[in-house]
């Protein structure tokens, strides 16, 4: 899994900062209440080790994307998720 911070620049979302990788451990994974084919599956993973030092105080829209890789029965599956944008008084580098 890896997370990447993004900011809105005109019409495009631009990557900024470093991509933050993280490997899931048992304490990071939260078993959900959802079931699939009579089995419980992990449905939540949170990455909390991202930080970013602002440059300037002009307001920008910010978001983050997260990509994850799952290996299952010899196949590699990928998923990408985008966070809901927020406005913050923080400028990109």
Buried (B, 14 or more C-beta within 10 A) or exposed (E): BBBBBBBBEEEEBEEBBEEBEBEEEEEBEEEEEEEEEEEEEEEEBEBEEBEBEBEEEEEBEBBBBBBBEEEEEEEEEEEEEEEEBEEBEBBBE
